[in-house]
Each structure stands twice: as structure tokens, then as C-alpha cells.
Amino acid sequence: MDRKKLGHIIGGSLIDGLLMRMTSGADIENAKAGRFVCIDGGTYRFFSLISNIALDSIGDNFTKTTLATENSFTAQILRKNNFFATLFIKPLIMLDAKNNLMPVKTIPPHCAPVYEAHDSEIALIFGTERPDNLFFNIGTPLDMNTPVCLDLNKLTERSNAVFGKTGTGKTFITRILLAGILAKKAGVNLIFDMHSEYGLQARQEGNNKKFVKGLKTLFPSQVAIFSLDPASTRRRGCAPDQEVVIGFDEITVDDIMLLSEELSLHTTALEAAYLLHTRFKKNWLSMLLKNESSIKELSNDLGAHPESMAALLRKLKRLEYLPFLTQETTEKSVIKSLLSYLDRGISVILEFGHQTSMLSYLLVTGVITRHIHHHYVKKTEQYLADPANQPEPHKLMITIEEAHKFLNPQAAKQTIFGTIARELRKYYVSLLIVDQRPSSIDSEVLSQVGTKLIAQLNDERDIQAVLTGAPDSVSLKSVLATLDSKQQILALGHALTMPIVLKTRKFDETFYKDVSEISLPGGTILSTKEKIDTIF
């Protein structure tokens, strides 16, 4: 195996990481934080990330000497004989002589050589994408062209997240991930598409005059578009498979609870809503809005405080102006139609068109997700009771943007999204969280996130939040600080064997061709022949 030697180990520890001295011929400017390297020990190979880089010298006198930098020959001699570079390296996984992967519980000896990682080693650790497995190429390590693969079988087992500040390409990263799940038929997706960026097409990142294909365009038979604003969807050249209309009788008090912050609802107003629901059941909201002129009498009849009932009415009057809501009883529920698509293995993109207010987004996602929760719990219980005669539910991944609105500490404990994030994976449902403020998400929810794809973050609280519970978060924090603002991520978690910094794939014609070639016919999920168990 032809590998370029970078240096040798001169110190370090298991906890703090290792110190490597670069060879005199190695170029320090090619040694970048987040780069993947391999240490050859006596018994094991240690696969590691560069976490920091420093300059050093032989003896203190040289560090106090002012060099005549204009004399390049003198500087060259001193660099060769007296000055050197050191790299701080964190081993993340090790292999024995039989290429068995294991967590790092020891360290290599002094003077162990350090090499650039080879393509075959990347494939050995992260797997290889083939038509007969569920590995999917998500990008390449820094300064390498070897694909790094996610195990989509593991990815769809738990909730996952894409984090990054505004403008770092979170939507493009998410689109690549969802396209992989569709191409490999690893699960079914429900995407709450707040800005209509996943369906037909979207503007190319960095170029508003060019467009990239959407998931409906790439996988027309596997994706259905539901629209809250069908006129907007048609103007963009796509007839929706279903126009979304939600009846007031499909909205519960729990759905309104998700709007508490958005509507500034006091707890006493919510208590009044529960009294209404107790009396009028599914017609509670319609009865409230119809009795505006006799709100005091209604309050007295229910035993509610008149001012609380009046405040509830004032806040919920806004719902009457949402065009996709109707007070009429919904004979053919859109939600039942959506569940039918998901049961058949067809992913659904729910476009909001011009209905992009946070009120609309919170309400619609809450109502639909609550029904999904009940549906999947029932289907799973039926399957577990009689697996021979009941179909196994498809793994469902629900994609939500602005996730901190659903999963902040208050909402996560009271709403369906917190329930899904914490425990619903045993019922075949998981979340794909897309957000720019992970520090606003409940810490318990973050601890349950299986795989994280993290783009550039600047806020210290956000960085601390995304790395909570990660192996060696101190080293990863320094790596995260060096990411470029575009097309670079730190990937770690359940679907990867070890954390790694990646240059993500481009969502372009080459990608379209690749996903069409790996897409399997007939909707059958083939078993994974080569699976590397996740260490962390």
C-alpha cells in the first residue's frame, strides 16, 4: 500500500490525544484540522483526526531569535534543522491484524509512523456503496476523493439532525440525505417543506438564476406532493397530488398548545380550551368561534373564567383567516389520504407555498404528526401481535425545519414532537431535525439524536449543544471551528463508524445520475451484506 508518511508520534495520552512531529519533508500547509490520518502501531492501526497544529523549535534560544526572513536560504536551513511542526491527533478507532474494528483503549508506542489515510482504509471503515446494500455516499474526507458512506439502515433507526448557521447549505445537505433514502428505499419520508425547496426544484446554492432538481423530479413514482397553497405549486409547474384542507374538527387542544408561544396563550386560556373540549369533543373549536357574541354565557355554562375564555377566543380568531382551514366537517380527510400514501411506501412532501407564517407551520405539522403518531403506534402493535399476517410498517422519517420551535425545553415536554424524538423509534417513526439554533432545543432531545451532520456554527452555545455526549467533544470542538462556510460538515453518530470531517457531495447532474443508477427496482429493500457495527 503506497502511503505518504507525515511524521511520527513523540508523546501524548489516551485521554488527551497524541502528539506527532512532522517529517522535514512534509508540507505543514497540507496538514489541515479535521484531516483523516492513520497511525501504524505494533499491533493495531489507529485511525485519527488532526485536531490542532503548532510550530515548535529545538531549544528556547531559537524561539527568541529574530530571523532575517528576507534571507530565504537561512530560513530554509533553520526550518530543516531547528524548527519543526507538531500535530495534535485524536485516535477515534483502531483495527487489529484481522481488520476488526474496535474502540480505542490503548495508544501506539513512541516513534510510531503516521501516514495519510489510504482509499482502501476509508472504504474498510465506512463501507462501500453497492446496489445490494444500504450504504450511501454522503461526501469525501478533506483532500481525498474516496467516498464516505452512511449506513442508511442505522440512520433510519433513530432521529437525526442537520445543524448549521444560516447560509451554510443545510437544505442542500438535507436534500442529499433524503435522496439517498429514496434511492436506496431505506424508508419513507414526510417532509414539511416550509419554503417549497424539496419538491419540484430549488434555486442553486450561490446562484439564484440556476435551479436544481427536487425530489419529486428525481423520483416521480416514489414522491407525492401535498400543498397548502395549490395555486403556488401550479405556478411553479407542478400539479399537487393532493390539496390540503384541514377541518376545525381535526384540531385538538394539544395542537393549540404547540402554538402557545406564537399566540402568547396563557395557561388559563388553555385550561378554558380543555373545558370546551370536554363538553363539545371534536367540535370544541367551532363552538368557540361561533359563540363570539355570547362568550360570557358560554363561560358560565362551562365553569370557565370569562376573561380567560375571551382571551382564548381573541387569539384563535386568527385561525379563521387561514385559507386551508375549514369549519365544515371534513368528509374525506386529507390526513387519511396522506397516511395511505405513507403506508404504500410513497414519500410525501407537504408544501406551504405562501402560507409560510410560523403559525401555519406549527399548526399543520402538529396536527398531521399527532395523527401519524396514533396511526404508527396502532400499526406497530398489530404487527407485533401477529407478524405472520400483518405487514411490518415502513420506517418513517419526518423532516422538520425551524425545529427549535417544536423541540424547545417547554414544547418538547408537552407536544408530540418531543415524544417522537424521545421514544417513538420503537414504533418505526423518527425525526430529521433541521435547525440553525441547536442550543434552543431541549437537551434531552439532543441526547437522543442518533446521527448529526454539522455545518459551520459560530455561537459557542450552539457548538456546545451539538457536541453534548459526543466522544472527545473537546477535540471535535476545535475541528468544528475550522469548517468552511460551504460544503463542509462534521459528521458523527450512529450511522457512521467514527466522527469525520467531510466535503459534501454536490447536488448536480453527476449526483442525479448516481442516484438513478443505485435506485433499486420494485420497492424491495435488499439486506446489507457488509455491515460495520457502530462503535460509538
C-alpha positions as CSV (number, residue, x, y, z in Angstrom):
1,M,0.0,0.0,0.0
2,D,1.5,3.3,-1.1
3,R,1.0,5.9,1.6
4,K,2.7,9.2,2.3
5,K,4.4,9.5,5.7
6,L,3.6,12.6,7.6
7,G,5.7,12.1,10.8
8,H,6.0,10.0,13.9
9,I,4.5,10.0,17.4
10,I,6.5,11.8,20.1
11,G,4.1,11.9,23.0
12,G,0.5,12.1,24.3
13,S,-2.0,10.1,26.2
14,L,-5.2,8.1,25.8
15,I,-7.4,10.9,27.2
16,D,-5.7,14.0,25.8
17,G,-4.7,12.6,22.4
18,L,-1.3,12.1,20.7
19,L,1.4,14.5,19.6
20,M,3.1,13.9,16.2
21,R,6.2,15.6,14.9
22,M,6.1,16.2,11.2
23,T,9.0,14.9,9.0
24,S,11.2,17.6,7.5
25,G,9.9,16.9,4.0
26,A,6.2,17.1,4.9
27,D,4.3,20.3,3.9
28,I,2.7,21.8,7.0
29,E,0.2,23.7,4.9
30,N,-1.3,20.5,3.7
31,A,-1.9,19.3,7.3
32,K,-5.4,20.7,8.0
33,A,-7.5,20.4,11.1
34,G,-10.1,17.7,10.5
35,R,-8.0,15.6,8.2
36,F,-8.0,11.9,8.4
37,V,-4.7,10.1,9.2
38,C,-3.5,6.6,10.2
39,I,-1.0,5.6,12.9
40,D,0.8,2.3,12.5
41,G,1.3,0.8,15.9
42,G,3.0,-2.5,16.7
43,T,-0.3,-4.4,17.0
44,Y,-3.1,-2.0,15.8
45,R,-3.7,0.7,13.3
46,F,-5.2,3.8,14.8
47,F,-7.4,6.0,12.7
48,S,-7.4,9.6,13.8
49,L,-8.4,13.2,13.2
50,I,-6.0,16.1,13.3
51,S,-7.4,18.4,15.9
52,N,-4.7,21.1,16.1
53,I,-1.4,22.2,14.6
54,A,1.5,24.0,16.2
55,L,5.0,25.3,15.5
56,D,8.0,24.3,17.7
57,S,11.8,24.5,17.8
58,I,14.8,22.9,19.3
59,G,15.8,24.9,22.4
60,D,14.4,28.2,23.7
61,N,17.1,30.3,22.1
62,F,15.7,29.8,18.7
63,T,12.3,31.0,19.6
64,K,13.8,34.2,20.9
65,T,15.9,34.8,17.8
66,T,14.6,37.3,15.3
67,L,15.1,35.7,11.8
68,A,16.2,37.7,8.8
69,T,13.2,36.5,6.9
70,E,14.4,38.1,3.7
71,N,17.2,35.6,3.6
72,S,15.3,32.6,2.3
73,F,18.4,30.4,2.4
74,T,18.9,31.0,6.1
75,A,15.2,30.4,6.9
76,Q,15.3,27.2,4.9
77,I,18.3,25.8,6.8
78,L,16.8,26.7,10.2
79,R,13.4,25.1,9.3
80,K,15.2,22.0,8.3
81,N,17.5,21.6,11.3
82,N,15.9,23.6,14.2
83,F,12.3,24.2,13.6
84,F,9.5,21.7,13.1
85,A,5.7,21.4,13.2
86,T,3.7,19.3,15.6
87,L,0.2,17.9,15.1
88,F,-2.3,17.1,17.8
89,I,-4.1,13.9,16.8
90,K,-7.1,12.2,18.4
91,P,-7.4,8.4,17.7
92,L,-11.1,7.5,17.2
93,I,-11.0,3.9,16.2
94,M,-8.5,1.1,15.8
95,L,-8.1,-2.1,13.7
96,D,-6.3,-5.3,14.6
97,A,-4.4,-7.6,12.2
98,K,-7.7,-9.1,11.0
99,N,-9.2,-5.7,10.3
100,N,-11.7,-5.9,13.2
101,L,-12.9,-2.5,14.3
102,M,-12.8,-1.7,18.0
103,P,-12.9,1.4,20.3
104,V,-9.6,3.0,21.2
105,K,-8.5,1.6,24.6
106,T,-4.7,1.9,24.2
107,I,-2.1,4.1,22.3
108,P,0.7,3.4,19.9
109,P,4.3,3.4,21.0
110,H,6.9,6.3,20.7
111,C,8.1,6.9,17.1
112,A,5.1,5.1,15.6
113,P,4.8,6.3,12.0
114,V,1.8,8.4,10.9
115,Y,0.6,8.3,7.3
116,E,-2.1,9.9,5.2
117,A,-5.1,7.5,5.1
118,H,-5.4,5.3,2.0
119,D,-8.5,5.0,0.0
120,S,-8.8,1.3,0.9
121,E,-8.8,2.2,4.6
122,I,-11.6,4.7,4.2
123,A,-13.7,2.0,2.4
124,L,-12.8,-0.5,5.1
125,I,-14.0,1.8,7.9
126,F,-17.0,3.5,6.3
127,G,-18.2,0.8,3.9
128,T,-18.7,0.8,0.1
129,E,-21.9,1.8,-1.7
130,R,-23.3,-1.0,-3.8
131,P,-26.7,-1.9,-5.3
132,D,-27.0,-4.8,-2.8
133,N,-26.5,-2.8,0.4
134,L,-27.8,0.3,2.2
135,F,-24.6,2.3,2.4
136,F,-24.9,5.7,0.7
137,N,-22.1,8.1,-0.3
138,I,-22.5,11.4,1.6
139,G,-19.1,13.1,0.7
140,T,-15.4,12.7,0.9
141,P,-12.7,13.4,3.6
142,L,-10.7,16.6,3.3
143,D,-8.2,16.5,0.5
144,M,-9.3,13.0,-0.6
145,N,-11.6,11.7,-3.3
146,T,-12.7,8.5,-1.5
147,P,-16.5,8.3,-0.7
148,V,-17.5,8.1,3.0
149,C,-20.8,6.2,3.4
150,L,-23.7,6.5,5.8
151,D,-25.4,3.2,6.8
152,L,-29.0,4.1,5.9
153,N,-30.3,1.2,7.9
154,K,-28.8,2.6,11.0
155,L,-29.7,6.2,10.0
156,T,-33.4,5.4,9.8
157,E,-33.4,3.6,13.2
158,R,-33.1,6.8,15.2
159,S,-33.8,10.5,14.9
160,N,-31.1,12.6,13.2
161,A,-30.2,16.2,12.7
162,V,-28.6,18.7,10.2
163,F,-27.3,21.7,12.0
164,G,-25.6,24.8,10.8
165,K,-25.9,28.6,10.8
166,T,-27.9,30.4,8.1
167,G,-26.3,30.2,4.7
168,T,-24.2,27.1,5.2
169,G,-26.3,24.9,2.9
170,K,-28.4,22.9,5.4
171,T,-31.2,22.4,2.9
172,F,-28.8,21.0,0.3
173,I,-27.3,18.6,2.8
174,T,-30.8,17.5,3.8
175,R,-31.8,17.1,0.2
176,I,-28.8,14.8,-0.4
177,L,-29.6,12.7,2.6
178,L,-33.3,12.4,1.6
179,A,-32.4,11.5,-1.9
180,G,-30.2,8.7,-0.6
181,I,-33.0,7.3,1.4
182,L,-35.3,7.4,-1.6
183,A,-32.7,5.9,-4.0
184,K,-31.9,3.0,-1.7
185,K,-35.6,2.6,-0.5
186,A,-34.3,2.6,3.1
187,G,-37.5,4.2,4.4
188,V,-40.3,6.6,3.6
189,N,-40.2,10.3,4.2
190,L,-42.7,13.0,5.3
191,I,-41.2,16.4,4.6
192,F,-42.8,19.6,5.9
193,D,-41.4,21.9,3.2
194,M,-41.8,25.3,4.6
195,H,-40.2,27.2,1.7
196,S,-41.0,24.8,-1.2
197,E,-37.4,23.7,-1.7
198,Y,-37.7,19.9,-1.8
199,G,-40.4,19.1,-4.3
200,L,-40.1,20.2,-8.0
201,Q,-37.0,22.3,-8.0
202,A,-35.0,24.9,-6.0
203,R,-32.6,27.7,-6.6
204,Q,-29.0,26.6,-6.9
205,E,-26.9,27.4,-3.8
206,G,-24.9,30.6,-4.6
207,N,-26.6,31.2,-7.9
208,N,-30.3,32.4,-7.9
209,K,-30.5,32.2,-11.7
210,K,-29.9,28.4,-11.8
211,F,-32.1,25.6,-10.4
212,V,-31.5,22.1,-9.1
213,K,-33.9,19.2,-9.3
214,G,-36.3,18.4,-6.5
215,L,-37.1,15.0,-5.0
216,K,-40.4,14.8,-7.0
217,T,-38.4,15.4,-10.2
218,L,-35.8,12.8,-9.4
219,F,-38.2,10.1,-8.0
220,P,-41.6,10.9,-9.6
221,S,-43.2,7.5,-8.7
222,Q,-41.9,7.5,-5.1
223,V,-42.9,11.0,-4.1
224,A,-46.3,12.7,-3.8
225,I,-46.7,16.5,-3.3
226,F,-49.4,17.8,-0.9
227,S,-49.9,21.5,-1.0
228,L,-51.5,24.1,1.4
229,D,-51.2,26.6,-1.5
230,P,-52.1,24.7,-4.7
231,A,-52.0,27.9,-6.8
232,S,-48.4,28.5,-5.8
233,T,-47.5,24.9,-6.6
234,R,-49.1,25.1,-10.0
235,R,-47.3,28.4,-10.8
236,R,-44.0,26.6,-10.3
237,G,-45.0,24.0,-12.8
238,C,-46.3,21.1,-10.8
239,A,-49.9,20.0,-10.1
240,P,-50.1,18.8,-6.5
241,D,-51.2,15.2,-5.9
242,Q,-53.4,16.5,-3.1
243,E,-54.7,19.9,-1.9
244,V,-54.5,20.2,1.8
245,V,-57.7,21.3,3.7
246,I,-57.9,20.7,7.4
247,G,-61.2,20.8,9.3
248,F,-61.5,22.5,12.7
249,D,-62.8,19.1,13.9
250,E,-59.3,17.7,13.3
251,I,-57.6,20.2,15.6
252,T,-57.2,19.3,19.3
253,V,-56.1,21.3,22.3
254,D,-52.7,19.6,22.2
255,D,-52.3,21.1,18.7
256,I,-53.1,24.5,20.1
257,M,-50.7,24.0,22.9
258,L,-47.9,24.0,20.3
259,L,-49.0,27.5,19.4
260,S,-48.7,28.8,22.9
261,E,-45.6,30.9,22.3
262,E,-46.6,32.0,18.9
263,L,-50.1,33.2,20.1
264,S,-49.0,34.3,23.6
265,L,-51.5,32.0,25.1
266,H,-51.7,32.0,28.9
267,T,-52.1,28.7,30.8
268,T,-55.6,29.8,31.9
269,A,-56.7,30.2,28.3
270,L,-55.5,26.6,27.6
271,E,-57.5,25.4,30.7
272,A,-60.6,27.0,29.1
273,A,-59.8,25.2,25.9
274,Y,-59.8,21.9,27.8
275,L,-63.2,22.7,29.3
276,L,-64.5,23.3,25.8
277,H,-63.1,20.0,24.5
278,T,-64.6,18.1,27.5
279,R,-68.1,19.4,26.6
280,F,-68.0,19.6,22.8
281,K,-65.4,17.0,21.9
282,K,-64.1,17.4,18.4
283,N,-66.4,20.4,17.7
284,W,-64.9,22.4,20.5
285,L,-63.1,24.9,18.3
286,S,-66.1,25.6,16.0
287,M,-68.3,26.1,19.1
288,L,-65.8,28.7,20.5
289,L,-65.6,30.7,17.3
290,K,-69.4,30.5,16.7
291,N,-70.3,31.9,20.1
292,E,-68.3,35.1,20.0
293,S,-71.4,37.2,20.9
294,S,-72.3,35.0,23.8
295,I,-68.9,34.2,25.2
296,K,-69.8,35.2,28.8
297,E,-72.8,32.8,28.8
298,L,-70.7,30.0,27.3
299,S,-68.0,30.6,30.1
300,N,-70.6,30.5,32.8
301,D,-72.1,27.3,31.4
302,L,-68.7,25.6,31.3
303,G,-67.5,27.0,34.6
304,A,-64.6,28.8,33.0
305,H,-63.3,32.3,33.7
306,P,-65.0,34.7,31.2
307,E,-61.8,36.7,30.7
308,S,-59.8,33.5,30.0
309,M,-62.4,32.3,27.5
310,A,-62.4,35.7,25.9
311,A,-58.6,35.7,25.6
312,L,-58.7,32.3,24.0
313,L,-61.3,33.4,21.5
314,R,-59.3,36.5,20.6
315,K,-56.1,34.5,20.0
316,L,-57.8,31.7,18.0
317,K,-59.8,34.1,15.8
318,R,-56.6,34.2,13.7
319,L,-57.3,30.7,12.6
320,E,-60.4,31.8,10.6
321,Y,-58.1,33.7,8.2
322,L,-56.0,30.7,7.3
323,P,-57.3,29.6,3.8
324,F,-56.5,25.9,4.3
325,L,-58.7,25.6,7.4
326,T,-62.5,25.0,7.2
327,Q,-65.2,24.9,9.9
328,E,-67.1,22.3,7.9
329,T,-66.8,18.7,8.8
330,T,-64.2,17.0,6.6
331,E,-65.8,14.0,5.0
332,K,-62.7,12.8,3.2
333,S,-59.8,13.7,5.5
334,V,-56.5,14.8,3.8
335,I,-54.7,13.2,6.8
336,K,-56.2,9.8,6.0
337,S,-55.1,10.2,2.3
338,L,-51.6,11.2,3.5
339,L,-51.4,8.1,5.7
340,S,-52.5,6.0,2.8
341,Y,-49.5,7.2,0.7
342,L,-47.1,6.5,3.6
343,D,-48.5,3.0,4.1
344,R,-47.8,2.3,0.4
345,G,-44.2,3.4,0.8
346,I,-44.7,6.7,-1.1
347,S,-42.9,9.7,0.5
348,V,-44.9,12.9,0.9
349,I,-43.6,16.5,0.6
350,L,-46.1,18.9,2.1
351,E,-45.5,22.3,0.5
352,F,-46.6,25.5,2.3
353,G,-46.4,27.9,-0.7
354,H,-47.2,31.4,0.5
355,Q,-48.6,30.0,3.8
356,T,-45.2,30.3,5.4
357,S,-46.1,32.0,8.7
358,M,-44.9,30.2,11.8
359,L,-48.5,29.9,12.9
360,S,-49.4,27.9,9.8
361,Y,-46.2,25.8,10.0
362,L,-46.6,24.9,13.7
363,L,-50.3,24.1,13.4
364,V,-50.2,21.9,10.3
365,T,-47.1,20.0,11.4
366,G,-48.6,19.4,14.8
367,V,-52.0,18.2,13.6
368,I,-50.6,15.8,11.0
369,T,-47.8,14.5,13.2
370,R,-50.2,13.7,16.0
371,H,-52.3,11.6,13.7
372,I,-49.2,9.8,12.4
373,H,-48.2,9.0,16.0
374,H,-51.5,7.3,16.7
375,H,-51.5,5.5,13.3
376,Y,-48.0,4.1,13.7
377,V,-48.5,3.0,17.3
378,K,-51.6,1.1,16.2
379,K,-49.9,-0.4,13.1
380,T,-46.8,-1.5,15.2
381,E,-49.0,-3.1,17.9
382,Q,-50.9,-5.0,15.2
383,Y,-47.7,-6.2,13.6
384,L,-46.1,-7.3,16.9
385,A,-49.3,-9.2,17.8
386,D,-49.4,-11.1,14.6
387,P,-46.2,-10.7,12.5
388,A,-47.1,-13.6,10.2
389,N,-50.3,-11.9,8.9
390,Q,-49.7,-8.2,9.5
391,P,-47.3,-6.1,7.3
392,E,-44.3,-4.6,9.0
393,P,-44.6,-0.8,8.9
394,H,-42.2,1.2,6.7
395,K,-39.6,3.2,8.6
396,L,-40.9,6.8,8.5
397,M,-38.6,9.8,8.8
398,I,-40.3,13.2,9.5
399,T,-38.3,16.2,8.3
400,I,-39.0,19.5,10.2
401,E,-37.3,22.8,9.7
402,E,-37.1,25.5,12.4
403,A,-37.0,22.6,14.8
404,H,-36.3,24.6,17.9
405,K,-39.9,25.9,17.7
406,F,-41.1,22.3,18.2
407,L,-38.4,21.0,20.5
408,N,-37.5,23.8,22.9
409,P,-37.5,22.7,26.6
410,Q,-41.1,23.7,27.1
411,A,-42.6,22.3,23.9
412,A,-40.6,19.1,23.9
413,K,-42.2,18.0,27.1
414,Q,-45.8,18.7,26.1
415,T,-46.0,18.1,22.3
416,I,-45.9,15.1,20.0
417,F,-42.5,16.0,18.6
418,G,-40.8,15.6,21.9
419,T,-42.5,12.2,22.3
420,I,-41.2,11.1,18.9
421,A,-37.7,12.3,19.5
422,R,-37.5,10.6,22.8
423,E,-39.2,7.2,22.3
424,L,-41.1,6.7,19.1
425,R,-38.3,5.0,17.1
426,K,-39.6,1.7,18.5
427,Y,-42.8,2.5,16.5
428,Y,-40.9,3.0,13.3
429,V,-41.0,6.8,13.3
430,S,-38.1,9.2,13.7
431,L,-37.3,12.9,13.1
432,L,-34.9,14.6,10.8
433,I,-34.2,17.9,12.6
434,V,-33.0,20.8,10.5
435,D,-32.1,23.9,12.5
436,Q,-29.7,26.8,13.0
437,R,-30.1,27.2,16.8
438,P,-29.4,23.8,18.4
439,S,-28.8,25.4,21.8
440,S,-32.6,26.2,21.8
441,I,-33.5,22.5,21.5
442,D,-34.2,20.6,24.7
443,S,-31.0,18.8,25.9
444,E,-32.8,15.5,26.5
445,V,-34.0,15.5,22.8
446,L,-30.5,16.3,21.6
447,S,-29.1,13.4,23.6
448,Q,-31.4,11.1,21.6
449,V,-30.3,12.3,18.2
450,G,-28.5,9.3,16.5
451,T,-26.6,10.9,13.7
452,K,-25.6,14.6,13.3
453,L,-24.4,16.4,10.2
454,I,-23.0,19.7,11.5
455,A,-22.1,22.6,9.2
456,Q,-20.4,25.7,10.4
457,L,-21.6,27.2,13.7
458,N,-20.3,30.3,15.4
459,D,-22.3,30.6,18.6
460,E,-20.5,29.0,21.5
461,R,-23.8,27.8,23.0
462,D,-24.8,26.1,19.7
463,I,-21.4,24.4,19.4
464,Q,-21.6,23.1,22.9
465,A,-25.1,21.8,22.4
466,V,-24.4,19.8,19.2
467,L,-21.3,18.1,20.8
468,T,-23.0,17.2,24.0
469,G,-22.5,13.4,24.5
470,A,-20.1,13.1,21.6
471,P,-16.9,11.2,22.1
472,D,-14.0,13.6,22.9
473,S,-16.1,16.7,22.4
474,V,-13.0,18.9,23.2
475,S,-11.1,17.8,20.1
476,L,-14.2,17.8,17.9
477,K,-14.9,21.4,19.0
478,S,-11.6,22.6,17.7
479,V,-12.2,20.7,14.4
480,L,-15.7,22.2,14.1
481,A,-14.3,25.7,14.5
482,T,-12.2,25.2,11.3
483,L,-15.1,24.3,8.9
484,D,-15.6,26.3,5.8
485,S,-18.9,28.1,5.4
486,K,-20.0,26.0,2.5
487,Q,-19.9,22.3,1.6
488,Q,-18.1,21.1,4.7
489,I,-19.6,19.2,7.7
490,L,-18.6,17.3,10.8
491,A,-20.4,14.0,10.6
492,L,-20.8,11.8,13.6
493,G,-23.1,9.3,15.3
494,H,-25.0,6.1,14.9
495,A,-24.8,5.8,11.1
496,L,-21.0,6.3,11.0
497,T,-18.2,4.2,12.4
498,M,-16.4,7.3,13.7
499,P,-16.6,11.1,13.5
500,I,-15.1,12.6,10.4
501,V,-15.0,16.0,8.5
502,L,-16.4,15.8,5.0
503,K,-16.7,17.8,1.9
504,T,-20.3,17.0,1.0
505,R,-21.4,15.9,-2.5
506,K,-22.7,18.5,-4.9
507,F,-26.3,18.3,-5.8
508,D,-25.8,18.4,-9.5
509,E,-26.1,16.4,-12.8
510,T,-23.5,13.9,-11.6
511,F,-25.5,13.3,-8.4
512,Y,-28.7,12.9,-10.4
513,K,-27.0,10.2,-12.5
514,D,-25.6,8.4,-9.5
515,V,-28.8,8.2,-7.5
516,S,-30.7,7.0,-10.6
517,E,-28.2,4.2,-11.1
518,I,-28.3,3.0,-7.4
519,S,-32.1,3.1,-7.2
520,L,-33.4,-0.4,-6.8
521,P,-36.5,-1.6,-8.8
522,G,-39.7,-2.9,-7.4
523,G,-39.5,-1.2,-4.0
524,T,-37.8,-4.1,-2.3
525,I,-35.2,-3.4,0.4
526,L,-32.3,-5.8,0.0
527,S,-30.4,-6.8,3.0
528,T,-27.0,-5.4,3.8
529,K,-24.3,-7.9,3.2
530,E,-21.4,-5.9,4.7
531,K,-22.3,-4.1,7.9
532,I,-19.8,-2.5,10.2
533,D,-21.2,-2.1,13.7
534,T,-21.1,1.4,15.0
535,I,-18.5,1.8,17.8
536,F,-19.8,5.0,19.3
